[in-house]
C-alpha cells in the first residue's frame, strides 16, 4: 500500500478534508503529541496517511512501527520546512539529504531518485532542493541556496531507504527558522492545491 506522511496535524489537515476516513489508529503518544495513522479513501483509492510527530526521536519510531505492521511499497512525505528568506513560499522537491550522526559525529549524505511520475512540464515552478538537518546552519538572507532545513527529513529518508521503500519528499518553505505559526500556516495553506495535485499523481 502507498503511504502519505507528514509531521504536524495542520500540515495534513487538508488531506483529511478531501478524503473519507476508514480507520484511525494512535501509534505513539506522549504528553505533548501523538503519531496517528489513518486509512483513507482518496479519489476512490485506499491509502495510508500518517502524522508522524515532531523531532526525529518521535517520528522515526512512529514510522518504523507503521512499516512493521503494514506492507508499504512507496511513500510520499510532505510538510513545511525552513530555508533562506528568498525561498519562502516555494514548494520544492527534495532528492538530496545531508545529516549529522550525533553518536559518530560524522556527516552522511543520501540521494534519492526523482519519482517516475514527476513531470517537469507540470512542475515547472517546483525546484529541486537539498535538505540539511543540522542545528548550526547559518540562516543568512543574503544567501539563496536551494536548501531546506528541518528536524526530520534526512533521518526519515534514511529510514525509508533502510526499509527498501521508494520515497519522494515535497516541502513548502514557510519560514527562515523563526517560529511564527500563524504566518507559517498561511503560507502553507496557500499551496495546498498544488500538494493535492502531487498526491493525486503519487496515488495514481
C-alpha positions in Angstrom: 0.0 0.0 0.0 1.1 3.6 -0.5 1.9 5.8 2.4 1.5 9.5 2.8 3.2 11.1 5.7 3.7 14.4 7.3 4.8 15.7 10.8 2.3 18.3 12.1 -1.5 18.0 12.1 -2.1 21.2 10.3 0.3 20.1 7.5 -2.1 17.3 6.5 -5.5 18.6 7.6 -6.4 19.5 4.0 -6.0 15.9 3.0 -8.4 14.6 5.7 -11.0 17.1 4.5 -10.7 15.8 0.9 -10.8 12.1 1.9 -13.1 9.5 3.5 -11.6 8.3 6.8 -11.9 4.5 7.0 -9.8 3.9 10.2 -7.8 5.8 12.7 -5.1 4.4 15.0 -2.8 6.0 17.6 0.7 4.8 17.0 2.6 6.6 19.9 1.5 9.2 22.4 3.3 11.3 25.0 2.3 14.4 27.0 2.9 16.8 24.0 1.9 15.0 20.8 0.6 11.8 19.1 1.5 10.0 16.0 -1.6 8.9 14.2 -2.2 6.5 11.3 -5.3 6.8 9.1 -6.7 4.5 6.4 -8.2 6.9 3.8 -10.2 6.6 0.6 -8.9 9.3 -1.6 -10.2 9.6 -5.2 -11.7 6.1 -4.9 -8.4 4.6 -3.9 -7.2 3.4 -0.5 -4.1 4.9 1.0 -2.4 5.1 4.4 -1.8 8.5 5.9 0.4 9.2 8.9 1.0 12.2 11.2 4.5 11.1 12.4 5.0 13.8 15.0 7.8 16.3 15.5 11.5 15.6 16.1 13.5 12.5 14.9 13.2 10.7 18.3 9.4 10.7 17.9 8.9 10.5 14.2 11.3 7.7 13.4 9.9 5.1 15.8 6.5 6.0 14.7 7.4 5.4 11.0 9.2 2.2 11.8 6.2 0.8 13.7 3.9 1.7 10.7 6.3 -0.1 8.3 6.5 -3.2 10.6 2.7 -3.5 10.7 1.8 -2.7 7.1 3.1 -3.6 3.7 4.4 -0.3 2.3 5.6 -0.2 -1.3 6.2 3.6 -1.7 6.0 6.7 0.4 5.4 10.4 -0.2 6.5 12.7 2.6 5.3 16.3 2.6 5.1 19.3 5.0 6.7 22.6 5.9 10.4 23.5 6.1 12.7 26.4 6.7 15.1 27.9 4.2 16.5 31.3 3.2 14.1 34.2 3.1 14.3 34.3 -0.7 12.8 30.8 -0.9 9.8 31.4 1.3 6.5 30.4 -0.4 8.1 27.9 -2.8 7.0 24.3 -3.0 10.1 22.2 -3.6 11.0 18.5 -4.2 14.0 17.2 -2.2 16.2 14.4 -3.5 19.4 15.0 -1.6 19.8 14.9 2.2 22.7 15.7 4.5 22.6 14.8 8.2 24.8 14.5 11.2 25.0 11.4 13.3 25.1 12.5 16.9 26.9 9.4 18.1 29.5 9.0 15.4 29.9 12.8 15.0 30.1 12.3 11.2 28.1 13.8 8.3 26.3 11.5 5.9 24.8 12.2 2.5 21.9 10.4 0.9 20.4 10.9 -2.6 17.1 9.5 -3.8 15.7 9.2 -7.3 13.1 11.6 -8.6 9.8 9.8 -8.8 8.8 8.4 -12.2 5.6 10.4 -12.1 7.5 13.6 -11.7 6.6 15.7 -14.8 8.8 18.7 -15.5 6.1 20.4 -17.6 3.6 20.1 -14.8 6.1 21.0 -12.0 8.0 23.7 -13.9 7.9 26.0 -10.9 8.9 23.3 -8.4 12.7 23.5 -7.8 14.9 20.6 -6.7 16.4 21.3 -3.2 18.7 19.6 -0.7 17.7 19.1 2.9 20.1 19.7 5.8 19.1 18.7 9.3 21.8 20.4 11.3 21.3 22.8 14.1 24.1 25.2 13.3 23.1 26.2 9.7 23.5 29.9 9.0 20.2 31.4 8.2 21.5 34.3 6.1 19.1 36.3 4.0 22.0 37.1 1.6 22.4 33.5 0.6 19.8 31.9 -1.7 21.0 28.3 -1.9 18.5 25.7 -2.8 18.5 24.3 0.8 15.8 23.3 3.2 16.4 22.7 6.9 14.2 20.9 9.3 14.4 18.4 12.1 13.2 15.2 10.4 13.5 14.8 6.6 17.0 13.4 6.3 16.6 10.8 9.0 13.1 9.8 7.7 14.6 9.4 4.2 17.4 7.2 5.6 14.9 5.1 7.5 12.8 4.6 4.3 15.9 3.6 2.4 16.9 1.1 5.1 13.5 -0.5 4.7 13.8 -0.5 0.9 10.8 1.8 0.3 10.8 4.2 -2.6 10.2 7.7 -1.3 9.5 11.2 -2.5 9.8 14.4 -0.4 7.9 17.6 -1.1 8.2 20.6 1.2 6.6 24.0 1.3 9.1 26.6 2.5 7.3 28.6 5.2 9.9 30.3 7.2 13.6 31.1 7.7 13.9 29.3 11.0 11.9 31.8 13.1 8.8 30.4 14.7 5.6 32.2 13.7 3.0 29.5 13.4 0.2 31.7 12.1 2.4 33.1 9.3 3.7 29.6 8.5 0.2 28.2 8.3 -1.0 30.9 6.0 1.9 30.3 3.6 1.4 26.6 3.8 -2.3 26.6 3.2 -1.9 28.9 0.1 0.0 26.0 -1.5 -2.2 23.0 -0.6 -3.9 22.9 -4.1 -0.6 22.0 -5.6 0.1 19.5 -2.9 -3.3 17.8 -3.7 -2.2 17.5 -7.4 1.1 15.9 -6.3 -0.8 13.5 -4.0 -3.1 12.6 -6.9 -0.1 11.8 -9.2 1.5 9.7 -6.4 -1.5 7.6 -5.7 -2.1 7.2 -9.5 
